[in-house]
Amino acid sequence: MKDLFLKRPLLLALLIGLALPSIVRAGGESNYEARLIASVDTIASGNWSDALSDLNSLTTDFPLSRIGHLLKADLLFSLSGQAQARSADPAIAELQNQLRLRWSYVQSSEAKRELVPAKLLQISDKIPFVLYADLPASRLHLFAQQHGALVRLSDYYITMGRAGAGKEREGDLKTPVGIYQINGYIPGGQLHARYGAGALTTNYPNSLDRFLNRTGYGIWLHGTEPGWINRGPRASEGCLTLSNPDFEQLLFQLGSHQDIPIVIDDAPRWIKTQDLHQAKDRVLASITASAARITESSDHQDALASRYGLDEGARITDLVLQPGKQERVFARWLNTSQSGAALTVEQYWHHTGDGGWEILLQTSEPVPAPERSTSDLAQSD
């Protein structure tokens, strides 16, 4: 039987398009993705009888698993010994791409366990969670703040816009890349069925999008339409979509927390947590060196605050490398005056052609009194 598989690797080559090195088995037997990848593992090992049993169980528990049904049909066809032609059906290609991405992620997940996104240089310790969408991998990661560091809690397969990443205008079917906030929740019962279990709304277009004349609205994280567990990697009109069980799990994890940041990245890079501090210092030093007027202070943040009219003691709470084609940096400041009035100041820095940096956009808004702590006020003294 294994010889037959080696002679006719269509089953997995068709679906995954990869050579078959040692397979990493995903953990969590009740998890849909873990069981799906485990079935592929069993097929790759040549245990076709066990694989068929696994797939029968999977499609019984998850009858909407089109990948599961396709694998099962392909396995039965291979067991029959009949010749099998490759299908050019776009629906089949969509399932192939989804399985390929799930497979690749499981293969690399162990190596990335201790890594964090390189763009998240600093996140305020007042923000309990951060969502990070790795678009090339079709993966949404949930990080929590623990002892001043980001710790990955969970991750989910996601679908993005049919036309890819980099939204510029309404109706272009692209998913925006950038730094956004989750600013609301709409239960599924209040929405069209295509939104599945519900939706988490975002603030697209944000201030930078509006400054750059980007249009469109209604970019959400939401569930999946009836008849599917997940769609292919590119199947939405620009939103990020999860399976309905994954959406409900994410909603449970976020709880009642509001204004959760979500970074949507089309060119992710992952580094060790301890390397983030050095990366942050390099970015701040580079920006400070480009300021037109630098104070004699050796503190980068004091120099930047002085240059851009912020009060002494203003501090950066968030520093993120802006996703997208242009080299930009997002900085959020807490600026507290001696009178105790506090402002949140947001800056977008743009890397110029001569190697320097300049402010592209700066906005500010008052910090509501309940959100300010005694420690915030003490820092301004």
C-alpha positions, 0 to 999 in steps of 0.5 A, spaced: 500 500 500 505 504 501 508 503 494 502 505 491 502 511 495 509 513 493 508 511 486 501 516 486 503 521 490 497 525 487 493 525 494 497 529 498 501 533 492 494 535 489 492 538 496 498 540 499 503 541 493 509 540 498 514 534 499 513 530 505 518 531 510 517 528 517 510 531 519 509 535 525 502 532 529 498 538 531 496 537 539 489 537 541 485 531 539 478 535 539 481 541 535 478 541 528 485 543 525 489 538 529 485 532 527 485 534 520 493 535 520 493 528 523 489 525 518 494 527 513 500 525 517 497 518 517 496 518 510 503 520 509 505 514 513 502 509 508 497 507 514 491 508 509 486 504 513 487 508 519 487 514 515 480 512 512 477 511 519 480 518 522 477 521 516 470 518 517 470 520 524 472 527 522 467 528 517 462 525 522 464 530 527 465 536 522 460 535 516 461 541 513 469 540 513 469 540 505 477 539 506 475 532 510 470 530 505 475 531 499 481 528 502 476 522 504 474 521 496 481 522 494 483 517 499 478 512 496 479 513 489 487 512 490 485 505 494 481 503 488 487 503 484 484 507 478 488 513 474 486 520 477 486 526 473 488 533 477 482 538 477 482 545 475 476 546 479 477 553 482 473 550 488 478 545 489 484 549 488 481 554 494 481 547 498 488 545 496 490 552 498 487 552 505 490 545 507 497 548 504 497 554 509 494 550 515 500 544 513 505 549 513 503 553 519 503 546 523 510 545 520 513 551 523 509 553 529 514 549 534 520 553 531 515 560 532 513 558 539 518 563 543 518 568 537 514 575 537 512 579 531 518 584 530 513 590 528 510 590 535 516 594 538 512 596 544 505 595 547 502 599 553 502 595 559 495 598 560 493 594 553 491 586 556 491 583 549 494 584 542 491 581 535 496 580 530 494 578 523 499 574 519 496 575 512 501 570 508 500 565 513 492 566 513 493 566 521 490 570 526 494 570 533 492 573 540 497 575 545 496 577 552 501 582 556 504 578 562 510 581 566 511 586 561 512 581 555 507 579 549 505 571 550 501 568 545 495 565 547 492 562 541 492 562 533 486 561 528 486 560 521 483 566 517 481 568 510 482 575 507 480 579 501 479 576 494 484 581 491 489 580 497 492 585 501 493 593 501 486 596 501 486 603 497 479 604 495 471 602 497 470 595 493 477 593 491 476 587 495 482 587 499 484 587 506 487 593 509 494 593 512 496 597 518 494 598 525 487 598 527 483 597 533 477 593 535 471 598 537 465 594 537 461 587 537 455 585 533 452 578 535 450 574 529 443 574 530 443 582 528 447 580 521 446 577 515 447 570 515 454 571 511 457 574 517 456 567 521 457 567 529 458 575 529 463 580 528 468 584 531 468 591 528 474 595 527 476 603 526 478 602 518 479 607 515 483 610 521 486 617 521 492 615 517 488 612 512 483 618 511 490 622 511 492 618 505 485 618 502 483 611 502 476 609 502 471 604 504 468 601 511 466 595 514 472 592 515 471 587 520 473 580 524 467 575 523 464 568 522 463 564 516 457 563 512 453 557 513 455 551 509 462 552 511 467 551 516 472 556 513 473 559 506 479 559 502 485 564 504 482 569 499 475 569 499 472 575 503 470 582 500 476 585 505 474 582 512 478 577 516 474 571 517 474 565 522 470 559 523 464 560 527 467 556 533 474 560 532 470 566 532 466 564 539 473 562 542 476 569 540 470 572 543 470 568 550 478 570 550 477 577 549 471 578 554 469 585 556 475 588 554 475 594 549 479 597 544 484 591 543 489 593 537 489 589 531 495 589 527 494 587 520 501 585 516 502 583 509 510 582 510 511 579 517 517 578 521 518 574 527 524 575 532 526 573 539 522 577 545 529 579 548 531 582 541 525 587 541 528 592 546 534 593 541 530 594 535 526 599 539 532 603 541 535 603 534 528 605 531 528 611 536 535 613 535 534 613 528 528 618 528 531 622 534 537 623 529 533 626 524 529 631 528 530 638 526 532 640 533 535 636 538 535 637 546 542 636 549 538 630 553 541 623 552 534 621 553 531 619 546 524 620 548 525 627 551 529 629 545 523 627 541 518 630 546 521 637 546 522 637 538 514 636 537 511 640 543 510 635 548 510 636 555 517 634 559 516 627 561 511 625 556 512 618 554 511 613 548 506 608 550 506 604 544 511 603 538 509 599 532 512 599 525 507 600 520 505 594 515 505 596 508 509 598 502 512 604 505 517 605 511 513 608 517 513 608 524 507 609 529 508 612 536 503 613 541 504 618 547 501 619 553 502 627 554 501 629 561 501 637 563 503 640 570 496 641 571 494 634 570 491 634 563 492 628 559 492 627 552 494 621 547 498 623 542 499 619 536 504 620 530 506 617 524 513 617 522 515 616 514 522 614 512 525 619 507 529 618 501 535 621 504 535 616 510 532 621 515 525 621 518 519 626 518 512 626 521 507 625 516 501 625 521 500 627 528 493 627 532 491 628 539 485 627 543 484 628 551 484 622 555 478 620 559 479 621 567 477 614 569 483 611 564 488 615 567 491 612 573 495 615 579 502 613 576 500 616 570 500 623 573 506 621 578 510 621 571 509 628 569 511 631 576 
